[in-house]
Amino acid sequence: MASLAPDSRDRHPTAYRLIDRTLLAIVALAGIGSSVLLMFLLESPVFAAGFGALFVTALGVALIAARRRPADAAVARGPDRALIRTAIEGGGAPVAVTDRQGLLVVANSLFERDFRGAPTPPALPFGEEGVDRLTNAGRTAWRDGRGTAPALRTPQGIYDAVVERGGEQDDFLIWRFMPAAGTDMVGEARRLLESAAGNALGIAGVMAVLVDSGGRMIAANQVFRKRALGSSQERLRGRDFTDCLETGEDRLLRMAREGEDGPPLRLVQVPIPTASDEADPLLFFLLDEIPGPGRATDSADIHALLGMLPLGLALAERDGRFLYINAAFRRAAGLADDAQPVYPGDLVVDEDKTAVANAVRRFANSASISADIALRLRHQPDETVAMTVAGAPGLGEAAVLLSLKDNSEDEKLKRQVAQATKMQAVGQLAGGVAHDFNNILTAIIGHCDLMLLRHTPGDSDYDDIQQIKSNSNRAAGLTRQLLAFSRQQTLRPQILQLPDVVSEVSNLLKRLLGETVSLDIHHGRNLGPVRADPGQLEQVIVNLAVNARDAIQSREDGDGRGTLTLETFAVSAPEVEAMSHDVMPAADYTAFRLTDTGIGIAPEALGKIFEPFYTTKEVGRGTGLGLSTVYGIVKQSGGYIFADSEVGTGTAFTIYLPAHRGDAAVGAQPSAGAAETPTESPADEPPPPTPAPATEAWGSGTVLVVEDEDMVRAVAERALTRQGYSVVTAEDGEDALRIIAERQDFDLILSDVVMPGMDGPTMATELRETMPDVPILFMSGYAEEQLRKSIDIEQVHFLPKPFSVQQLAEAVRDIMKDIAQ
């Protein structure tokens, strides 16, 4: 990036003009002297005059270029830092700009305030996991123009990061950090103290400070800063809270800076609930025991203070009667707006009434600060919540401060995390099973192909062999579903428009839905392109459509007739924010929704529909992998899927895919071959596509086959030998290197990736030292994306298992052709 400092020529224009004129005079004299010397030496006035004319012309061109140089330098000068800073100020969020070299160009004041020292993104205090996610968002922004990293945690709050590429040459990144609202209690409390509301507390004589679980201060209002630190501008964050306080001989608490001359303080603490496993931060309120001028401590001020906080807080008398309940406490306790409970025990089940009453009575007469008790609320008797009871002597008539955390969101998140963990474990298992199964299917399909080469249609065994191969291909489709669920399939993403995908698959849908189910298609306007595998999107649409057809035909109150509506539409970032989806970050999406008029899904089953092998269909009609396959494809494509259903009315599945920032690729047509295994019910699969006529795959050359599975190695050896190749086999990577040490005349290495002992990538790395140009064709039952890091080697190709003899021969032939060219 060009320097942001002004050019030295602009700082000293007079000196540079004097230097330019002196140099010009010297050059002119040198030219005149050279012309005169040539005339006397060569005795040719004509030649000397020509030399002089050429010299004058060159000098004129140099002068013109020199006069244009300041303008060119101005163009090359870097961006105006002050202008950029002015542009990004006042947006209500921290913003920073970095260049292509990753250097910080400028940041606004909110960025400097929230991230002390203005570090360069992505190296911000978000922890290792958060920095990794922010780094990936930056890489996505360089590639696609925009990247997001939601829910980045710091001790001061939670941020949703949006990274965008900008500038005339698209060579800058703009990093915006939007403070997350709602569940970020720590961030809400910090912003409350540092805003006008914190100043209002100070006017009411209330000092407030936010302290983390380690006792270090995070934020405070201005009156606390002045009395505890001596100045409202003094650095507070990271200091020990206890260093600001001291206990005198009278055992009363005072500000350490004010000493014994300061007024005694009354300390009230409020826990701030967070989602982490560490101890909760604390919000401390400090009031003078002896009210001074301008310091009001009556009940109205205290109630107004508690009403401003986003925490569930209530005050109770010494006998336990409620004095005040704020709105957050009402929501957490499940109270209606007009409900007026008398005692805290009125909120809990009968078994917990005694425990609550005893806790209130104990802390109303105790010097202990606070304690948590576990209880069950009357409106939610199956879930345990935590209530904090703290002694609050001196708060007017109140003796006890109660804090109740709304656990509904936490419980929801816990269930989602448990579900995600279970799905991930099952996905890893499914991926491993699919890999081993693909090896077996490769051998079965390969031997069927070899047997079919020796039989012709009409032979007694031909139909049986063909049936074995057909069933093997169906089993291969099942493994593709397992890989799709585990997000380990090989995708071929393209830049495409959703209406094009729908158009390609619409004819197939009409055949699948039959005569009784009508198909309505509606396309929205201004749809952004998406980056996805068109064949896999087709499979998603077909799976959902077949499930919708079965749901319509299962209605007992109809004749099997109904409607499936498929619509595409654009969703902007503000619309996503209005949806309040916890898992979907605010961004621009292109979505499609399939709505049916079927029997619907029961609420208790709606949360399980994406689990593998879970189906609501009767026995024998579904594998339970249809929706789990859809879920895996959508997630691997970077999208989100949501289901809404009402029993007796129908079901709607909505899929959101990130809008690709860029031009859609022309001619990126969806693949029709991905619909081979689209449905839950094997009996309802659409007819397989007509196979393309086999092409000649004969060739010549020497191939080394490295495969630990004997049956797969045998199939590859026989298949390539029949095509004219000379084949040598090895059982693993170490055996292959031993063979290569003896002979190096191989034209191609065909190798498995995952093998016991030395695997394929390790063998390839060592092989490159002796045979740097030999191409390598890797084959594996795992997806290419899953192996991409390990096989990222030059001159490497990939062939997914299972494959047919024809597919293997064509892959080898294509590589050999490239070598010949």
Secondary structure, DSSP 8 states (H G I E B T S, - for coil): ---SS--HHHH-HHHHHHHHHHHHHHHHHHHHHHHHHHHHHH--HHHHHHHHHHHHHHHHHHHHHHHHHHHHHHHHS---HHHHHHHHTTSSS-EEEEETTS-EEEE-HHHHHHSTT---TT-SSSHHHHHHHHHHHHHHHHHHSEEEEEEEEETTEEEEEEEEEESTTS-EEEEEEEE--SS-HHHHHHHHHTSHHHHHHHHTTEEEEEE-TTSBEEEE-HHHHHHHHSSTTS--TT-BGGGGEEE-TT--EEETTTGGGS--EEEEEEE---SSSS---EEEEEEESS--TT---SHHHHHHHHHHSSS-EEEE-TTS-EEEE-HHHHHHHT--TT---SSGGGGB-GGGHHHHHHHHHHHHT----EEEEEEEETTEEEEEEEEEEEEEEEETTEEEEEEE---HHHHHHHHHHHHHHHHHHHHHHHHHHHHHHHHHHHHHHHHHHHHHTT--TTSTTHHHHHHHHHHHHHHHHHHHHHHHHTT-S----EEE-HHHHHHHHHHHHHHHH-SSEEEEEEE-SS---EEE-HHHHHHHHHHHHHHHHHHHHT-TTSSS-EEEEEEEEEE-HHHHHHHT-SSS-S--EEEEEEEE-S----HHHHTTTTSTT---S-TTS--S-HHHHHHHHHHHTT-EEEEEEETTTEEEEEEEEEB-SS---TT----GGGGSS--S-GGG----------------SEEEEE-S-HHHHHHHHHHHHHTT-EEEEESSHHHHHHHHHH----SEEEEESS-SSS-HHHHHHHHHHH-TT--EEEEESS-HHHHTTTT--TTEEEEESS--HHHHHHHHHHHHHHHH-
